[in-house]
Amino acid sequence: MRIVFFTETFVPKVDGIVTTLCQTARQLVRMGHEVLIFAPEGGITEYEGARVVGVKGHALAFYPELRLSLPRASMRQVLQAFRPDVIHVAEPILLGVAGLYYAGGGDGGPLKTPLVISYHTDLPKYLHYYRMAFLEPYIWPLLRLRHNRATLNLCPSDVMVQQLREHGIARSELWPGGVDTERFTPEKRSAAMRARLTDGHPESPLLLYAGRLSAEKEIERLKTVLAAAPETRLALVGGGPHEKALRAFFAGLPVHFAGFLHGDELAAAFASCDVFVMPSRTETLGLVVLEAMASGVPVVGARAGGIPEMVNDGLNGFLFDTEEQAAEQVTLLLGDAGRRAIMGQAAMARAAQHSWRAATEQLLAHYQTAITTQYVGPNLAPHPRGVKARSKQAMGRATLFAIRKLLP
């Protein structure tokens, strides 16, 4: 099968979407499929056997790690030469619009190709953390417009599938993420890494958070946990636009900012902590939660998003609604090594069900469904009435005209 990905984020950026795409591309190539990736320019032309076409982009002033790229008319020639069987767009923002143009819809687009869109970020909820909650009523119509062009929409958790369906996004199905159980394992536990993450106090209890340091992750909620366990240390692995504010917020507390860790170093960080904490209430899945579980570490996470679909409360970790609950749960685990070990074993068993191989096989089944059942349906939209409705229709036509001029 020949598969094209359009993504707004790819290496060298580090986040859950990039991890998902990298692991998926690796598995697809190993299985004998051809993969082509359009992504913001990152200095590479190949990844694990997949061809990468970098598109010049510009970094956002408030989030320099994120680069946004506009589609280019030259993409069509590359796509025609590749002859894709399916086009997969991850989080269409700007670059991904090209995928929406070339494929999907009632007729498969200009390339007559099925379109799969994967939904990784709970964007409407993110707005609340950037003082833009007033935009949420306007975001859902835009998401419906884009996602309903897809032959199939994929979400990493059941709760996200339900959310999309409730907001009128059709043909939404489950595609859960995976974890590299060969890399993330308790055997990667390291005395040197523990000493590093605790700033030279390896005997102290160690909590770990790994992920983007951004406002929507609500890392500030962990201050209550530290206050309840004064001998405990917290390591934050990752980086992002909120790092400066977090350094000021946790000033004077035993918090270590480890920066980005990769590969075996990241695996060692997971395996060397006592409890993994995930305070975010915006996780569509939370791949780092699976990585911690595969490392034999119990998770204390927010009872929100896709986290409850991985963490069985009281069995392989705990779920909390308030910071006070999180503090009680962490204190309980830190004071009972036996319980931590039992929960860690249960966490490993749960994570073992989510290999990247299994996740990619499920994705291929979705691709085959999209190819077989390319959506064709009548236009049931009523004829617009009134100035507002006609203006909206005119704007839609103008947008489509502009895209066609950009992507002939």
N, C-alpha and C positions, 0 to 999 in steps of 0.2 A: 504494500500500500504506500502511496506517496502522500505525505502529510505536510501541510504548511501551517506554521504558527505565526500569528501576529501578536506581539506582546509589547507593552509599554515599559516593561522592566526586564532586564536580563543582566548577566554578569558584565561588569564587576560588581554591580549592586548586590546587596545581601538582604533578602527577606524571604518570607514563606512562598511567595509566588515564584521567585527565581529558583528556589529549591525544588518546587514542584515541577517547573518546566525543565530544569536541568536533569533531574532524575527521570522524568518521563521521556525526554529526548534520548537519554542514555539507554533506557530499556527498549525503546522502539528500534533504535539502531541495532542493538544486540539481537533483537527478534527478526532482523532482516528487512525492516522497513526503511524507506528513504524519507529524510526529514529536512525541511528548509525552514529557517527561522528569520523573520523580519523583526528587528529590534533597534532601539536607539544605539547609535554608534558606541562601541565599547572597546575597540582595539582588537577584536578577534574576528576571524572569518570562518572559523570551524570550532565546533564543540563536540567532542566525543563521537566524531563521525558525522555529525549534522552540519550542514552548511549554514552559516550565519551571514545575513546581509544587513550590515549596519547602516542606519539612516541618521544623518546629521540631526542633532537635537540641541536643545538649550536647557540649562539647569534652572530650576525655580529658585528665586532669591531666598525664599523662606524655607526651602527644602532642597539644598544643593545636590543631595544624593539622587534625586529624581530628575531625569532628563525627559523632556517631551519632544517628540518628533512629529513632523507633518508628513503625510503620505507624499510619494513622488510618482509622477506619471511613468517613470522608467520601471516601476514595479511590474507593470503589465507584461512587459517583454520577458522578464524573469519568470513570472508565473506561467505564461504560455509555454515557455521552454520546459518547465518542470512538469506540467500537466498534472496538477494535484487531483487526488481522489476525494480529498476533504480539506477544508480550510477551518482551522481552529483559532479563534480569537480569545485571548485571555485579557479580560478587563478592557474593553474598547473605550478609549478616551479620545485620542487624536489619531495616532498611527493605526490603531485598530479599525478606524472607520474604513480604511481601504479594504480590509477583509469583509466588512459588512457590504461594501459596494460590489465587490467582485463575486460574492457567493450568496447563497440563501434566498430568502423571499419565496414568492410563489413559483418562480421559474429558475431558481438557481443562480441568478445574477448573470453578468456578462460571460462568466466562465462556465455557467451551467454546473455548478459545484455545490454540494451540501455545505452548510455552515454550522459549526459548533461553537458556542460561546460558553466560556467557563466564568463563573461568578466567584471571585475570591475575596472581595472587600465589601464590607457592609457600609458603603459610602453614605447612605442617608443617615446612619447613626454617627458616622465620623463627624458630620457637620456640626453636631452638638458640642464637640470639643474644640472647635475653631471659631466659635461665636457666629456661626452661619446656619443655625437651626431653622431660621426663617426660610431657607432655600429648600427644605425637605419636600414640601408639597410640589415644588417644580422639578425636583430630581426624578421622582418616580415616573412621571409622564415621559421624560427623556429616556429612562431605563427601559420602559415598556416599548418605546419606539425602536430602540436598538435591539433589545433581546427578542422581540417578537418577529424580527427578521430571521432569526436562527431556525434551522431545521431542528436543533436540539440545544437546550440550555442545561448546563451541568453545574451542580453545587456541591461543596465539600461536606455538607452535613444535612440531615433531614430537616432541621429547623430552618435552614436557609432555603431548601426546596419549598417548604410550606410558605415561607415569607414571600418568595417570588410569585407563587401561585395566588396568594391572597391579594397581591398587588397587580394581578392581571397579566402576568408573564407566563405564557403558555409553554407547553412541552418542556417542563423543567424536571430533571431527573438527578439522582444522586451519583456523584463520583468522589468518594472519599480519598484523602491523601494517603501517603504511605510513610514508611520510615526505613532507614537503612539499618537493619538489625545486625549486620556484620560490623558496622562502624560503631554504632551506639550500643554499648554493652558494659556491664559492671566491671569486666576485665580491664577497662581503660582507666580505672581509678588510679590516681597518681598522687603520691605524697607531695611531690614538687608542685603540682598544680594546686593542690589544696593550700599549701603554704603561700602560694602566689595570690590566690583569691581571698585569703584571709589576712593579707598583709603581714605575714609572718606569725600568725597565731593559729596554727593548724589544729590545736586542741579545742578551739572554740566551735560551737555549733555553727554550721554554714547553710544559709539559704541562698538559692540561686534563681535569678530571673535571666532569661535569654530572649532577645528579640529587639525590635525597633524601640528606640528611646523617643517616643512621641507622645503627645498629649492624650490621645485616645487610649493609650495603654494603661493609664491611671496608676502609674508606678508609685505615686505619692501615697496611695492607700497602704503601702507596706510600712509606713512610718509607725502606725499603730501596732503592727506586729513586732517591730523592733523595740518599742517602748515596753511591751509585755514580756520580752525576753532580753533583758539588758546585756547578757553575756554573748548574745548571738550576733553573727556578722552576716552581711548581705553583699553578694556580688552581682553586679549588673553587667551582663555580657551583651555587647551590641553598641550601636550608636544611632544618632538621629538628631532631628531639629530641636528636641527638647532637652538635650544633654546639659547644656549650660544652666537651664532653669533647675534641673534635677540636682546638679552639683551644689547649687546654692540652697536648695530645699533640704538636702541631707547633710549640709555642712556640720562638722563636729560629731557626726554619727559614724559607726563602724561600717561604712558602705564603700566598697571597692568598685571603681569603674574600670572594667577589664578591656573595654573596646571590643572590636570585632575579633572573634576567634574562628578559625576554619579547620576543617578536617579533623585530624586526630586530637588537636588541641581543644577543639570544641567538644569532642566526645569525652575527653579527659575532664573537662569542666563539669559536664553533666554527671559523670560517674563519681566525681570527687565531692559532691555536695551531699547534705543530709536530707533536704527537702527542696523540691522545686515549687516556686510560687508563681502563679499567673493571675494578676489582679484585673486584667482587661475584661471588659464586658462587651467587646466588639469583635471577638474572634469568630470567624466563620467556621474555623476548625481549630487552628492552633497547632501547627506541625511540631513546634518545640515541645509541646506537652507530650506528644508521642515519642519524641526523642528522649525526653527525661524518663518516661515510663520504660522504654527499651533499655535504658541504662540502669534499671532496677531501683529507681528513685520514686518514692511516693509524691503525688502532686496535691497541692492545696490551691484550688482554682476557683474563680468566680462561677457562680451558678448562672451562666448566661451563654448565649451563642451556641457554638458547637462543642464546648468543653464538656457539658454533661453527657454527651454521647460517647466520650472516651473514659471519663472518670466516673467510676461506680462508687458513689458516696459511701464511705465507710469500709470499702473493700480494697480498692487500689489507690485510694486517696480520699480527699475531702473536698466538698463544695461549700462555698460560703456566700452569704448575701450581704453581710456587713463586715467592716474591718474588725470589729470585736470578735465575730465568729472566727475569722481567719486567725486572729491572735490566739484564741483558745485552741484551735485545731493544730497550729504550728507548735504551740507549747506542749500539747499532748504528745505529738510525734517526737519532738526533741527529747522528751523525758522518758521515752519508752523505745529503746533500741530494738527490742524484740518485735514490737508492733511495726516499726519502720521496715524491718526485714521482711515480715510477712506481707505487708502491703507492697513492698518493692517487688517481691516475687509475683504477686497478682498483677502488678502493673506490667511486668515483662511479658506475662502470658497474654495480656490484652494487646500489647503492642505487636506481638508476634503474628497477630491476625491481619496486620496491615503492612505487608511487604510492598515495596515499589513494584515488584514483578506482578503481584496480584492486582494492584491498582491499575497498572498499565494494561493488563489483560481485560479488565473491566472497561477501560477507556476504549480499547479496540472494539469491544462489543458495542459500545455506544456509537462509534464511528460507523460500524456496519449497519446499525439501525438507521443512522442518518442517511447513509448511501441508499439503503433499500426503501426508505419511506420519506424521501425528500418531500417536504410539505408543499402541497399545492391546494389552495382553498379559495373560495370566492371572497371578494371584497364585500364584507358585510357592513362596512361603515356607512352610516346614513349621510345623505347629501347635506353638506353644511348649510346652516341657515344663520342669518345675522352677520353683522359686521365683524364681530370678534372671531367667529368660526371661519368666515371666509378669509380673514387676515391670516389666521393660523395656517390654513390650507395653502395660501399664497407663499408664506414663509417656508413651508415644507417643500414646495415646488422649487423655490429659489435655492434652497440648500442643496437639493438633489441636482439642480442644474450646475451649481458651483462645483460639486463633487465630480460630476461628469466632465467638466472642463478641466479639472485638475487631474483626473484619472481617465483619459480617453480610451 
